[in-house]
């Protein structure tokens, strides 16, 4: 205790003095002992060091406790963050804010002892220490031996005997002492491939079939049962091999001769097939030369003919029929899909199936070349009709098709067999209704190939190609807006929208359009599956096709069975142009050389070509392209390089037509380069 005259000059803070007085008063009350002279002096000294501006508090105020709660909230964290919710279409307040504030961070070089690197470093230190100790021990022992050698020479000089074994033992011990001892390497446990000994089952001895052994312990009963099953399977296989050997031994010489003759026939057939494969390429070239001579006039028209009458027509044009592609195997099947190969401009794929619900049978995938119109280059058959197809831009040998039974399949033209390389199944998430369109997409983050499909079951599915299987992900499930009904127990029932066509934007990767059987077109995003970006009341009947313009990023086109073709700006909910073609429109396609030219085909057998820069109100070419009136045109496609189009009908025929000069005019003052889709 300090006397009053020797108390330090430093005055305690106000809060501390209050706490001291409170604590002393509490101890006095609890102990109940009398306060002595020392306590009076201490109280007097305490009263002298009180600051003049300190408050005078009563006993009740001194006994009152004030609690402070420490929280991890950052006072500088923002409290007014909002983000846009695409699901609800409004800005939503964000209640959870990151409260952590980092004041200092430093990357250290310490390694935990339990880690692999720590154990390795510890082991290396042990090795170094052990080698140093062993060298020190060897040096000290060699010095001792050198000191003892002269003493032994003096004592044993008189008696010299031959001791080869002893000398060899001494040499071995000297060599062992001179070489440092390496400590045993400590084995590090592999944590990724480690099994406890307690979890391993006991390998029981082989079972004797004649004597019955006692059952193994209950804990290992399943493991031993599996071992017996494997053992029985091996025994059965050995018995089968022995029986076959006995049969071969019992064969008569005649049977052996018959077997040798059959083997020779098989070898001759294989050699013949090998001989055919050697001349396949040469035979294909000869076949093309024969066809070129046969259809020489058509080849000349394709290359050189230009309709001179276009100069005298009032900005109208014509279509010149060229080749007609057909195959006897696809005679009673309709053309359900057309697609040009992005690499080989003379090669195109044709999908065959049936649009009649009551006449569903098989399907075919054929590849034709303009160099050989008589026979297809490749031919694949399927059990279900093919309704759509698409060829990969970067891998032109990969073709994805959609079937009427809801399956999707991928064919590889590099592989000669007719079976698809990949095929969906009920287990892998196939569609439950016909697949109306498929489209390849850019590779995903892991460089896996993927494509999208749309079906009448209302699902838009993303398929990813892995090593040996197709993995599906449902992107959007179409629902008819305004068709929600209340079911039992307050459940809401939605009417499923039936997708019929879709197309992806040429520049904005995540945006795409979907046409439905109800006549609506939905603008969707790959990122949001619960809500559409926009809805267009497009047609009164099913939408047969939608297509983005390859040059104008805002414009797209749609056609329907309600006889109309409409051109839209996706930022406006009403169409810019409406064309009535007096018959159900099966397909539309933009021209690759101009942003204003497009073609449409109708079920009355006509092809219509429009050029909006010349005439915004009607087509500049209306021409029947099939002979029979009952023959319906189903699809149309422009060639990416040559001034031709191909149209397919419901009889399985594909007709190639050349555009006259008035139908392929370039925009004035603009040099248009073809950009692939």
Secondary structure, 3 states (H helix, E strand, C coil): CCCHHHCCCCCCCHHHHHHHHHHHHHHHHHHCCCCCHHHHHHHHHHHHCCCCCCCCCCHHHHHCCCCCCCCCCCCCCCCCCEEEECCCCEEEECCCCCCCCCCCCCCCCCCCCCCHHHHHHHHHHHHHHHHHHHHHHHHHHHHHHHHHHHHHHHHCCCCCCCCHHHHHHHHHHHHHHHCCCCCCCCCCCCCCCCCCHHHCCCCCCCCCCCCCCCCCCHHHHHHHHHHHHHHHHHHHHHHHHHHHHHHHHHCCHHHHHHHHHHHHHHHHHHHHHHHHHHCHHHHHHHHHHHHHHHCHHHHHHHHHCCCHHHHCCCCCCCEEEEEEECCHHHCCCEEEEEEECCCCCCEEEEEEECCCCCCCCCEEEEEEECCECCCCCEEEEECCCEEEEEECCCCCCEEEEEECCCCEEEEECCCCCCCCCEECCCCCCCCCCCEEEEEEECCCCCCCCEEEEEECCCEEEEEEECCCCEEEEEEEECECCCCCEECHHHCEECCECCEEEEEECCCCCCEEEEEECCCEEEEEECCCCCCCCEEEECCCCCEEEEEECCCCCCEEEEEECCCEEEEEECCCCCCCEEEECCCCEEEEEECCCCCCEEEEEECCCEEEEEECCCCCCCCCEEEECCCCCCCCEEEEEECCCCCEEEEEECCCCEEEEEECHHHCCCCCCCCCCCCCC
